[in-house]
């Protein structure tokens, strides 16, 4: 009976075609590759023996990247924020698996990943999307390294495109007034008003419920965000960070706008009858369901266009809120709390350039501090 080869035992031989073949034993199975030179065979044999010593299994040698990512996403769903997991699944389904999912995990090289990024850019995939794709791929492959499925993370060595330098989109105080005049009477007037007043993120606003509003104290609790649709039902998640849970004070005008919206929603509820679905949301469709992401943007951009204003992103309303507050001299710490930042330093990093300059006042002040003042000293006559 032939003796079973042990893990890592291998051989190299020349084939009749002139090429070289290398074989190595792993868990009773034989792995084989063909190369043009004996040297390439020896390099592959050394590398494979090292992987076997590090715990590589035969099953992992057959596993393709797409299969691994699917399994990884299923296993790590509980360790990721639900919104992050949904986004990871979309990035894998739309980009990673179609692009390089066919490559075996053990054979994945940096040049495969680099080529994938380069092709994606040429095909029009945005830089921000490439960076997010890389974050998913790197995290997944890092786990493969920790599980001894591969010896190193090939994504670590890929060159990433630089983030484009984009100017922050904001509306001036006169443009804000112009926008709100045009939005007057729109069924989402209160939503846009609240976005400018609170600086809340889009999904935080869409996740607001009437129970979050205190009519008497004139405050609004922000403690959840709406998740983008993923199947049936309405799903929420906590704010982006734990500091995102906050209470925002509202002015009398904002309360009046919200009261008008409450009455409008009541009329829509009656008109919808049995078709109305109650989720307690402040901002809804005509039948009580959450407002669709694309419908909101379409409404927003239509109003901007009608007002003759630049096509800013919805997030620009958050930037505008910060800009208006800082330009009115509101302390950075208060702006930070309103926006839900964890530290005032984050607010300064993002919006510091919007704080009005005081260079002339500083120049006069430092002059006064360092300019010597003559002092007359009485000298005693000896």
C-alpha positions in Angstrom: 0.0 0.0 0.0 1.4 3.3 -1.0 2.4 5.6 1.8 0.2 8.8 2.1 2.2 11.9 1.6 2.3 14.3 4.5 1.4 18.0 4.3 3.9 20.1 2.5 5.7 17.3 0.7 6.2 18.3 -2.9 8.0 17.6 -6.2 9.0 19.4 -9.3 9.3 17.7 -12.8 9.7 18.8 -16.4 6.8 17.9 -18.7 7.1 16.7 -22.2 5.8 20.1 -23.4 8.9 21.8 -22.0 7.0 23.4 -19.1 7.6 22.6 -15.4 5.1 21.1 -13.1 5.1 21.5 -9.3 3.0 19.4 -6.8 2.5 19.6 -3.1 0.4 17.5 -0.7 -2.3 19.1 1.5 -4.7 17.1 3.7 -4.4 14.1 1.5 -5.1 16.1 -1.7 -2.6 17.2 -4.3 -2.2 20.8 -5.4 -0.5 21.3 -8.8 0.6 24.2 -10.9 2.5 24.6 -14.2 5.1 27.2 -14.9 7.5 28.0 -17.7 10.6 27.8 -15.5 11.9 25.6 -12.7 12.6 28.6 -10.6 9.0 29.7 -10.7 8.0 26.2 -9.5 10.4 26.4 -6.6 9.1 29.9 -5.6 5.5 28.6 -5.7 6.4 25.5 -3.7 8.2 27.6 -1.0 5.3 30.0 -0.8 2.7 27.2 -0.6 4.6 25.3 2.1 4.7 28.5 4.1 0.9 28.9 3.8 0.4 25.3 4.9 2.7 25.9 7.9 0.5 28.9 8.7 -2.6 26.8 8.8 -4.0 26.9 5.2 -6.6 24.3 4.6 -7.4 22.5 1.4 -10.9 24.0 1.4 -9.5 27.5 1.4 -7.4 26.7 -1.7 -10.6 26.2 -3.7 -12.5 29.2 -2.3 -13.1 32.1 -4.7 -13.1 35.7 -3.5 -16.8 36.2 -4.2 -17.8 33.1 -2.2 -15.6 34.2 0.7 -17.0 37.8 0.7 -20.6 36.4 0.7 -19.7 34.2 3.7 -17.9 36.9 5.5 -20.7 39.4 5.1 -23.2 36.8 6.5 -20.9 36.0 9.5 -20.1 39.6 10.4 -23.6 41.1 10.0 -23.9 41.2 13.8 -20.6 43.0 14.2 -21.5 45.8 11.8 -24.0 48.7 12.0 -27.0 47.7 10.0 -26.6 50.6 7.6 -22.9 49.7 7.1 -23.8 46.1 6.4 -26.4 47.0 3.8 -23.9 49.3 2.1 -21.2 46.6 2.2 -23.5 44.1 0.6 -24.4 46.6 -2.2 -20.7 47.4 -2.9 -19.9 43.7 -3.1 -22.8 42.9 -5.3 -22.4 45.8 -7.7 -18.6 46.0 -7.9 -16.3 43.6 -6.1 -17.8 40.2 -7.1 -18.4 41.1 -10.7 -14.9 42.6 -11.0 -12.6 40.1 -9.2 -14.9 37.7 -7.4 -13.9 34.8 -9.7 -10.3 34.8 -8.5 -9.4 32.2 -5.9 -8.8 33.7 -2.5 -5.3 32.1 -2.2 -4.3 33.4 -5.7 -5.5 37.0 -5.1 -2.6 39.4 -5.6 -2.2 43.1 -5.2 -1.9 43.6 -9.0 -5.4 42.0 -9.3 -6.9 44.5 -6.9 -4.9 47.4 -8.4 -6.1 46.5 -11.9 -9.7 46.3 -10.6 -9.5 49.8 -9.1 -7.9 51.2 -12.3 -10.6 49.7 -14.5 -13.3 50.9 -12.2 -12.1 54.5 -12.4 -11.8 54.2 -16.2 -15.4 53.0 -16.3 -16.6 56.0 -14.4 -16.8 54.7 -10.8 -16.3 57.7 -8.5 -13.2 58.1 -6.3 -15.3 58.0 -3.1 -16.9 54.7 -4.2 -13.4 53.2 -4.9 -12.3 54.2 -1.4 -15.4 52.6 0.1 -14.9 49.5 -1.9 -11.3 49.3 -0.7 -12.4 49.7 2.9 -14.7 46.7 2.5 -12.2 44.5 0.7 -9.4 45.4 3.1 -11.5 44.6 6.2 -12.7 41.3 4.7 -9.2 40.2 3.7 -7.7 41.2 7.0 -10.1 38.6 8.6 -8.9 36.0 6.1 -5.3 36.7 7.3 -6.4 36.3 10.9 -8.1 33.0 10.0 -4.9 31.7 8.3 -6.7 31.5 4.9 -4.1 33.7 3.4 -0.7 34.9 4.6 -0.9 38.6 3.9 -3.5 41.1 2.9 -3.0 42.0 -0.8 -5.3 45.0 -0.5 -2.8 46.7 1.9 -0.4 47.4 -0.9 -2.8 48.8 -3.6 -2.4 52.4 -4.5 -5.6 54.4 -3.9 -6.8 57.4 -5.9 -6.6 60.7 -4.0 -9.8 62.2 -2.6 -10.9 65.1 -4.9 -10.7 68.5 -3.3 -14.2 69.8 -3.4 -15.5 73.2 -2.2 -18.1 72.9 0.6 -21.5 73.6 -0.8 -23.5 76.2 1.3 -26.2 78.8 0.7 -25.8 82.3 1.8 -28.3 83.9 4.2 -30.0 85.7 1.3 -30.1 82.5 -0.7 -31.6 80.7 2.3 -34.4 83.3 2.5 -35.0 82.9 -1.3 -35.2 79.1 -1.0 -37.7 79.2 1.9 -39.9 81.7 0.0 -40.1 79.3 -2.9 -40.6 76.3 -0.6 -43.5 78.1 1.1 -46.6 76.0 0.5 -44.7 72.9 -0.6 -45.8 69.8 1.4 -42.2 69.3 2.6 -41.6 72.9 3.5 -41.3 72.0 7.2 -38.7 69.3 6.3 -36.4 71.8 4.5 -37.0 74.4 7.3 -36.0 71.9 9.9 -32.9 70.8 8.0 -31.7 74.4 7.9 -32.5 75.2 11.5 -31.2 72.0 13.2 -28.3 71.0 10.8 -29.6 67.4 11.1 -28.5 64.8 8.6 -31.0 63.7 5.9 -31.7 60.2 7.4 -32.0 61.7 10.9 -34.7 64.0 9.6 -36.5 61.2 7.8 -36.4 59.1 11.0 -38.0 61.8 13.2 -41.3 60.9 15.0 -43.9 63.2 16.5 -43.1 61.7 19.9 -39.6 63.3 19.5 -41.2 66.8 19.5 -42.0 68.6 22.7 -44.5 71.3 21.8 -44.3 73.0 25.2 -40.6 73.0 25.8 -40.0 73.6 22.0 -37.3 70.9 21.8 -36.7 68.1 19.3 -35.0 64.8 20.2 -32.8 63.3 17.5 -32.2 59.7 18.5 -32.5 57.5 15.3 -32.0 57.6 11.6 -34.1 55.9 8.9 -32.3 53.2 7.0 -32.6 53.1 3.2 -35.1 50.5 2.1 -33.8 46.9 2.1 -36.7 44.7 1.6 -40.1 45.0 3.4 -40.8 47.1 6.4 -39.4 50.3 8.0 -36.1 50.0 9.7 -34.3 52.5 11.9 -30.8 52.7 13.3 -29.1 54.8 16.0 -27.5 58.0 14.9 -24.1 57.9 13.2 -22.3 58.2 16.6 -23.4 58.1 20.2 -23.0 61.8 20.3 -25.6 62.0 17.6 -28.3 61.5 20.2 -29.1 65.0 21.1 -31.9 67.5 22.0 -32.2 70.5 19.8 -34.0 73.7 20.9 -36.4 75.2 18.4 -37.7 78.7 17.9 -41.3 79.9 17.8 -41.3 80.2 14.0 -40.1 76.6 13.6 -42.8 75.4 16.0 -45.4 77.3 13.9 -44.1 75.7 10.7 -44.3 72.2 12.3 -47.8 72.9 13.6 -48.9 73.7 10.0 -47.3 70.5 8.8 -49.0 68.5 11.5 -52.4 69.8 10.3 -51.4 69.0 6.7 -50.6 65.5 7.6 -53.9 65.1 9.4 -55.7 66.1 6.2 -53.6 63.6 4.2 -54.4 60.9 6.7 -58.1 61.4 6.3 -57.8 61.5 2.5 -55.8 58.3 2.4 -58.4 56.4 4.6 -57.6 52.7 4.9 -54.5 53.1 2.7 -52.7 55.1 5.4 -49.9 53.3 7.2 -49.1 54.7 10.6 -45.4 54.8 11.7 -45.6 57.9 13.8 -43.2 59.7 11.4 -43.2 63.5 11.1 -42.3 63.4 7.4 -44.1 60.8 5.3 -45.4 60.0 1.8 -49.1 60.7 1.1 -50.0 57.3 2.7 -47.9 57.6 5.9 -44.8 55.6 4.7 -41.3 57.0 4.8 -40.4 59.4 2.1 -38.3 57.9 -0.7 -34.7 59.1 -0.9 -34.9 59.9 -4.6 -38.3 61.6 -4.3 -37.0 63.9 -1.6 -34.0 64.9 -3.7 -36.1 65.4 -6.8 -38.4 67.8 -4.8 -35.4 69.6 -3.3 -33.6 70.1 -6.6 -36.8 71.3 -8.3 -37.2 74.0 -5.6 -33.5 75.0 -6.1 -34.0 75.2 -9.8 -37.2 77.2 -9.5 -35.5 79.7 -7.1 -32.5 80.0 -9.5 -30.1 78.7 -6.8 -27.0 76.5 -7.3 -27.6 72.7 -7.2 -26.2 71.9 -3.8 -26.5 68.5 -2.3 -29.0 68.0 0.5 -26.1 67.7 2.9 -25.4 71.3 2.0 -28.3 72.4 4.2 -26.3 71.0 7.2 -23.3 72.9 6.1 -25.4 76.0 5.6 -26.8 75.7 9.2 -23.2 75.5 10.6 -22.1 78.5 8.4 -25.0 80.7 9.5 -24.5 80.0 13.2 -20.7 80.5 13.1 -21.0 83.7 11.1 -23.3 85.1 13.8 -20.7 84.4 16.4 -22.4 81.4 18.0 -19.7 79.6 20.1 -18.2 76.5 18.4 -19.1 74.3 21.3 -22.8 75.1 20.8 -22.7 74.5 17.1 -20.9 71.2 17.7 -23.7 70.1 20.1 -26.4 71.1 17.6 -24.8 69.1 14.8 -24.1 66.1 17.0 -20.3 66.1 16.7 -18.4 64.2 19.4 -15.9 67.1 19.9 -15.8 70.8 19.1 -12.5 70.1 17.4 -14.3 68.1 14.7 -16.5 71.1 14.1 -13.5 73.3 13.8 -11.7 70.9 11.4 -14.8 70.9 9.1 -16.1 74.4 9.5 -13.2 76.4 10.9 -12.6 78.2 7.6 -16.2 79.6 7.8 -15.6 81.5 11.0 -15.3 85.2 10.2 -11.8 86.5 10.0 -10.6 88.9 12.8 -7.1 89.5 11.5 -7.4 93.3 11.6 -8.7 93.2 15.2 -6.0 90.8 16.1 -3.3 93.0 14.6 -4.5 96.0 16.6 -4.7 94.0 19.8 -1.2 92.5 19.5 0.2 95.9 18.7 -1.3 97.3 21.9 0.0 94.4 24.0 3.7 94.6 22.8 4.2 98.3 22.2 6.3 99.7 25.1 4.7 102.5 27.1 7.2 105.1 28.3 7.5 105.2 32.1 8.9 108.3 33.8 11.2 107.3 36.7 11.8 109.9 39.3 15.5 110.1 40.1 16.5 111.0 43.6 19.2 113.7 44.0 22.0 112.4 46.0 
